[in-house]
Amino acid sequence: MSSPFVTASPRTDAFPTALGGLIALAAAIGIGRFVYTPILPAMIEALGLSKSAAGLVASANFLGYLLGALLAALPSLRGSRRAWLIGSLLVSTVTTAGMGLVQTMAPFLALRLVGGAASALVLVLASALVLERLAEAGRTGLSALHFAGVGSGIAVSAVLVAAMLSAGRSWQSLWVASGVVSLIAAIAVALLVNEGTIPAGRTSPRPGRTTDPHLVRLVVAYGLFGFGYVITATFLVAIVRGSPAIRALEPVIWVAFGLAAAPSVALWSRIATRFGIPATFAAACVVEAVGVLASVAWPSEFGTFLEAILVGGTFMGLTALGLVRARTLATGDPRRVLALMTGAFGLGQIIGPTFAGLVSDQLGSFTVPSVTAVVALLVAALLAVR
């Protein structure tokens, strides 16, 4: 499907491109990756999943995310970025809906693995395409709109899941409905995003350099951030449901998480214009560490909302700050550097849920995993400002 904006100038199609990026991230990340969190408690009750099994399913998704990031970095990934983007969105749609059609671990793991790969491809390709188009148009400020897609997708999926659960729908129908929403989003992206043009005299750019010591430290910090946020992001709703004192918050806590995430990129980007990206990245890591700590230090309504707001309000800001900083450090084609960052992030995410699930099954709480995540975030902050 060709885009109606193909013939538009870069400046006039900057906003539609950024809006298309928002919708792409909302579908592939906000829904495709994170809808598992609000659906997970219903799956645990219906299927009798242990915390370690639930963490394994999450880690399969993050392993796929790592593989997708590596695939996006390959020079053999030829053809239209837009075609790969739309195709990856469709794969994310199918794997999301497919989760509602199976009931055993093997297909769960396979679907989440493939869905994770599709999510990473969407993030890398959409970010490379959208950020390039915005730079050409002199509208880099619209990058905040693009990265707001994740929080927007989380909020939409949270409302969808909460409404369907209140209507007595099964966990299977939640996955299928989420897949339908993702399909609608994929169609919108196809209408809004175009490939763009290559300026005269410019051929395929050389791969981005990845040996800059600043970049190396940033990649390590980004991986620690991936580990640090993902335990809360995966098990937040399950933690709320498992605590009688705060169980009533289950229908709204993931909505609060998503609503905090949606404007967070604009907020942290504004702070970065004054203090610089490294210092802002470090500050956001510290704020997120406080949020993660709140999940175990203050097991109350106040602590739970503080956790949701601080973690939800930082993780996409950190994601965007890291990718934008990596792009500025890259020489040549930024796709490889963006993929390296996404891969490090994915590695941290793979370890986090499995580690948290195993420790929680053994100790009966998420205290030790959460404190470990806090330490990882503080180390990431130190690396960012060195």
N, C-alpha and C positions, 0 to 999 in steps of 0.2 A: 504494500500500500504506500503510495507516494504521499509526501507531506504537502499540504497546501501552502506551506511557507518556503518551499524550495527556492522560489525566485525572489524572495524578500532580501533586503540588504541585511548585513549582520546587525546593524543598530536596531532596525525595526523588528527583527525576529528574536532579539535578546530575551525579552520577557517570555514569549511562548516557549523558547528553549529552556529557560530556567524553570518555568511551570511544568514542562514535560519532565525535566529532571526530578522535580519534587514528586510528581506522580510515580515515576519509575522507582525511586527509592521507597516511597510509601508502599508500593505493591511488593517489591522484592525483599526489602529489609523490614519495614514496619509491620507488614503482614507476613510475608514469606518466612522470615526468621523468627519474629517475636510473637506471633500469635500463639505459638506453642506455650508461652508462659501462662496466659489466662485459661487456656484449654487444659493444661496439665493437671490441675486438681481433679477435674471431672474424669479424666482418663485414669488417674491413680485410683479413684474410688471404684470406677466401673471395671477396670481390668486388674486391680490389685498390684499395680506396679510398685516396686521398691524405689527408694530414693536413688539408689545406685543405678537401677535400670533407667529411670527417668533421666538421670545425668548422662548415661551412655547414649541415649537417643539424642540429647542435646549436643553432645560431643561429636556424634556422627554428622550432624548438620555443620558444625564448626570445622570438622575435617574436610568436608566438601567445600566449605568456604575457603580453606587454605588451598586446596587443589584448584579451585576456580581462579584464585588469585595468581597461582603459578601459571595456569593456562593463559590468562590474560597477558602475562609477561612474555610469552613465547613469540619470537619473531616470525614463526610460521603461522601465526594467527592472521591470515590474510583476509582480504575482502572488506566490505563495508562495516564500519563500526556500528552504524545504525542497524544493519541487518542482524549483527550479533546481539545487539542490545534487545531488539524486539524478540528475537528467538529465545534469548535467555529469560525474558519476562514470561514468555509462553511456557517454558519449561518450569519456571517457578509456580505458575498457575496450576499446571497439571500435577506437580508433586504436592502442592498444598491441598488441593481437592482430593488427591489420591489417598492422603492420610485418613480420610473418613471412610474409605472403602476397604481397609484392612484392619486386622486386630492382633497381629502377632509381631514379635520383635524383629524378625528378619526383614519383612517389608517396611516396617517403621524405619529401620536403620538405612535401608537402601533409598527410600524416598527422601529422608532428611539429608542423606549424603548428596544426592543429586540436586536437591533443592538448595543446599548450601553452596554448591559450585555455581549454580545459576545466580544466587544472590551476589556472590563476589564479582562475577562477570558484569552484572548490572552496575554495581557500585563503581568498579574500575572504569568501565567503558562509558557509563553515563557521566561520571565526574570528568574524565579526560575530554569527552566531547563537549559537555556543557561549559566547563571552565575555559576551554579553548575559545568557544564561541563568544563567551562573555568578555574575554580578554580582547578579542578582535573588535568587539563592539564598544570597548571602553566602559563596560557596565559590570565590573567585577563585584560591585556591591550586591548584585543579584545572586551571588553564590550562596548567600544566607537563605534565600528562597529555595534554592536547589537542595541544600542539606536539611532544610526543615521538613523534608519529605518523610524521614524516618519517624520523627515524633508525631507527625500528622497521621501516618499509617498506624502507629501504635494506638493513638487515640481512637481512630475509626474502628479498628479491630476490637478494642476494648469495649466500646459502646455496643458493637454488633454482638460480641460474645455475651456480655452482660444481659442484653435484651433477650437473646435466644435462650439463655439459661433460665431467666425469670419466666419465660414462656414454657419451660419444661422440655426444651429440645435436648437431644442426645449429643454427646461429644462428637459423634460422627458427623452430624449435621452442621456443627460449628466449623469443621474443616471444609466441608463442601461449600458452605456459604462464603467462607473466606476466599476460596478458590474462584468463586463467581465474581466477587468484588475485584480480585486481582485481574481477571480477564477483562473486565470493563476498563480497568486502569491501563492495561497493555494496549487496548485499542486507542485510548486517549493519547498515550505516548507516541504511538505511530502517527497520529495526526499532528502532534505538536513539535516533534523533534526531527530535524533533518541533519544530514551528514555535514553540511557546510562545504565550503570551497577551500582548495589549497592555493595559497597565493602564488602568483606567477614566479617561476624560477625555483620554487621549493619542491623538492622531491621527498621521498620517504626519509624522515629524520633519523639520525643515528640513535642508538639506544642511550638512555640516560645513564650518566656515570653514577656508580653506587659505592665508591670508596671514600668519599668525603667523610672525615671523622665526625663532623657535625651531623651528617646524615646517619652515620652508623649509630651514634648515641640516640638520635631521634627514633630510629627503627627499634632499638632495644626498649626505649621508654614506651613506645607505642605497643609493643608486645606485652609489657608489664601492665599497661593500662587495659589491654584486652582481657588479661587474667583478672585484673582488679575489679572491673565492673560486672563481669559476666555472671558471677555467682548470684549476686543480688538480682540481676536482670532475668536470670533463669528461674530462680526459686522464690521470688518475692510473693507471688500469689499463693503458692503452696505454703510458705511460712505463715502468711496471714490466715489461711484456712486452718492450719494446724494449731493455732493459738486461740482458745475460747475467748480470751479477753479482747481480741481485735478481729475476730472472724467476721463480724458485721461489716467490716471495711472491704471485704473481698470484691463486691461489685464495682467499687469506685476507685480502689487503690491503683489499678493499672491505667485507668483513665487519667488519674492525677499524674502518673508517671509520664504518659504520652503528652499531656498538655504542658507539662514542664519542659519536655524535650523539644516541642515544636518551635518556640521562640528562642531557644538556648543558643543556636548558632549565631543569630543576629546579636544577641547580648555579648557573647564571648568574643565575637569578631570586633565589636565596637570597643571592648576593653583592649583587645590586641592592637588596635590602631593607636592607642595611647602608650601602652607599655611594651609592645612588641610580642610576637608569638611565643618565643621561648618562656618568658616570664608568665605570660597568661596561661600557657599550657601547664606550667608548674602549679600555678594558683588553682586552676580548675581540678588538677589531680588531688590537691589537698582538700578542696571542698568536697570532692567525690568521696575521699577517704572518710571524712566526717559522716557523710550519708551512709556509707557501708557500715561504719562502726555503730551508727544509730540503730541499725537493724537488730543488733544483739545487746547493746548497752541500754537501750530504752524500749523494751518490749511493751509499748503502750500506743494509744492512738496518736499521740503527739510524735513519738519516735518513729512510728510507721510512716506517717505523712512526711516527716522530715527526711526520712530515708528516700521515699519516692520522689520528693521534690529535688533533693540535692543530687541524687544519682541520675534521675531523669533529666534534670536541668544541666548536667555536665557531660554526659557520655557522648552526645552528638556534637556538642561544642568541641570536645577534645578530638573527636573523629575528624571534624572539618579542619580544625587548627593544624592537626598533624599532617593531613593530606595537602593543605595549602602550603605549609612550611616545606614539605618534601618537594612539592612542585617548584618552589622557588630555589631549592638547592640543586635541582636536577639540571643537567645539561643535555640538550638534545630531546628526544622523544620522552615525555614524562610518564608514559604508560608503564615502563618497566619499574621506575621508582615507585609509582603509585601501587603497582602490584606487589613490590617488595614490602611496602608498608602494610598493605592489606594482608599479606601472608604472615607477617610477624604478629599482627593483630589476631589473625585466625589461629595461630599456634597457641597464643595465650588463652583463647576461648576454648580450644580443644581440651586443654589441661584442666581448666577451671571447673566445669560442671561435673566431670567424672571424679575429680578430687573431692569436691564438695559433697557429692552424693555418697561416696564411699565412707568419708569421715562422718557424715551425718548418720548413716546407718550404724556405724560402730559406736558413736558417742551420744547419739540421740538429739543432736542439735547442730545448728550451723555456726556456732560461736567460733570454733577453731578455723574453719575455712574463711569466715568473714574477717577475722583478725589477720590471717595470712594475706587476704586481698588488700587490707589496709596497708600492710607493710609494702606490698608490691607497688601500690599507688604512690607511696611516699618516696620510694626509690626512683620511680619514674619521674617524679617532680625534681629530684636532685639531678638526674641525668639531663633533664630538659634545660636547666639553668647553668650547667657547667660551661 
